[in-house]
């Protein structure tokens, strides 16, 4: 006989393996790309699709019932066509970009606007510390897929560096 060395969380104490399987496995083939996941994604140059797997990610969309419930982090896959990216922003927690396919140009930005760029390829990543302005662009000729993780189950909305975007940052939730 086997024994679990750690207790299940209260909400799973009486759950069957079938119930856990139904709620805690997410397949890419069942993900629906969300091209309106972020307020800046409505602007040409920032268009991208979020495929949510665990939690709502930085989009804050909690009405997506197809995602695995988040506990301590979120996980999404982003699809970014050539010549698209996202607006410079911060988070209150760390954010990780891990490239799966293609090339992603990432930047870190100072408060004065200075940017440091790096190109990431498959199996390379950046961990953006809390409060550090950052972002990315797909400057290649092919689409890029990359994994995004945020260090909290329900992170705050993105803190856009651009004031106009910051003021309307919750517009994608409406």
N, C-alpha and C positions, 0 to 999 in steps of 0.2 A: 504494500500500500504506500502511496506517496502522500506527502503533506506539504501544503503551501507554507512557506516560511514567513510570509507576510500576509496580513489580513487584507481582504478586498475592501475598497471604499464602501461606505454605508449604502450608497445607491446601487451597488452591484452584489451585495451580500446574498441575495436570493435569486440572482439572475442565472439562467441556464447558459451553457456554452453557446447554444444557438442564438440566444438574445445578445450575448456579448459579441459574437461574430457579426450579427446584423448591424450592430451599432459601432463597431470598432475596426471594420475593414472598409477602406475606401479605394476603389479602383479608378485609374485614370479614364477608362472607357465610360465611366458613369459621371465624370465631372463635366459640368457645363461651364464653358469659358465665360467669364463675366467681364465684358468690355467696358462696363460702367462702374467698376469696383471702386474707383477713386475719382475725386473731383477733377484732378488735372488730366485724367484719361480722356476727358471730353475735348481736349485741346490737341490739334495736330502737332505732332512732335513728341507727345507724351502718351500716345495710344498704345495700350497693352491689355492683355487679358489675364485675369487671375483665375486659377483653378484651385479652389480651396479644398484642403484635405483635413487638417486639424484646426478647429477654431476658425474665427472670422479673419484672422490676420489683421494687417493695418487698415483694412477697409472698414472694420467695425460692423459689417453686415451680419447681425446675429440671427436673422430670419432664414438663413440657409440651413435647412434641416438635413441636408445630405452629408454634412461634415461630421467628422469624428469629434466628440466633445473634447474641448481643450482643458488641460489641468494646469500645466506650468509653462506652456509655449504654444505657438501657432506654427503651422506649416502649410505653405502654398507653393504651387508651381506657376511661374510667370511665363507667358509667351510674349515676346517682343519682336515685332517685325523690324526690318532694316529702317534706319533713320528715325526710330522712335525711342523713347526712354521714359524718364519721370522727372518731376520737378525737384529741385534741391529741397531737402527736408530733414527733420530730426525726429527722434522718438525718445520716450522716457526710459526705454529699455534698449538692450543691444538688438541689432538686426543683422542677420547673416544672409548673404547672397552666395549660393553655391551653384556654379555653372554645370549643367548637365550636357548641353549640346550647343555648339556655336561659340561665339565670342561676345563678351560684354565689356564695355569700357565703363569703369566705375570711377567716381571722383569723391574726394574729401574736400570740403570747402571751409575756409576761414570766415570769420565774421566780416572781414574787409572784402571778401569776394574772391580771394586767391583760391585757385583749384589745383589739386594734385590728382592727375589721372593715372590709371593703371588698367591694362588690358588683361582680362581673365579668360582663360579657355576652359575646356572640359576638365572637371575634377579639381578646379581651383576656386578659392572663395575669399571673401572679405567679411570680417566681423566689424560692424560699425558700432562704436561705443555710444552709450546714451549721450544725447546733447551735442554730438558732432554732426555738422551739416554734411549730407552725403546724397548721392544719387547715381544714376547710370544712363547710358545711351547705348543703343546697338548701332555702332558705326561700321558694321560689316555689311556684306552683300546678302547674307543669309539670316533667317530668323534665329533667335536664341531662346532656349528653354533654360530656366534656372530655378532653383529651390530658394524660397524665402522663409526664414524662421524669425519670429519675434519672441523675446524672452519673457512673455507673460501670456496667460490664457486669454485675457481681454485687455489688450493694450489700448492706450488712448489713440485718438485719430492722429494722423500725420501732422507734424508741426511744420508746415511749408515755410520756407525762408521768404518767399514772395508774399507780401502782406495781402494783396488782393486774393490770392489762393487761400491764404490762411483764414481770412474772414469767411470764405464760403466753403471751407474744408468739409463740412458735413452735408453739403448739397447732394452728394451721391446717395445719401440715406433716405432722401425724400421720395 
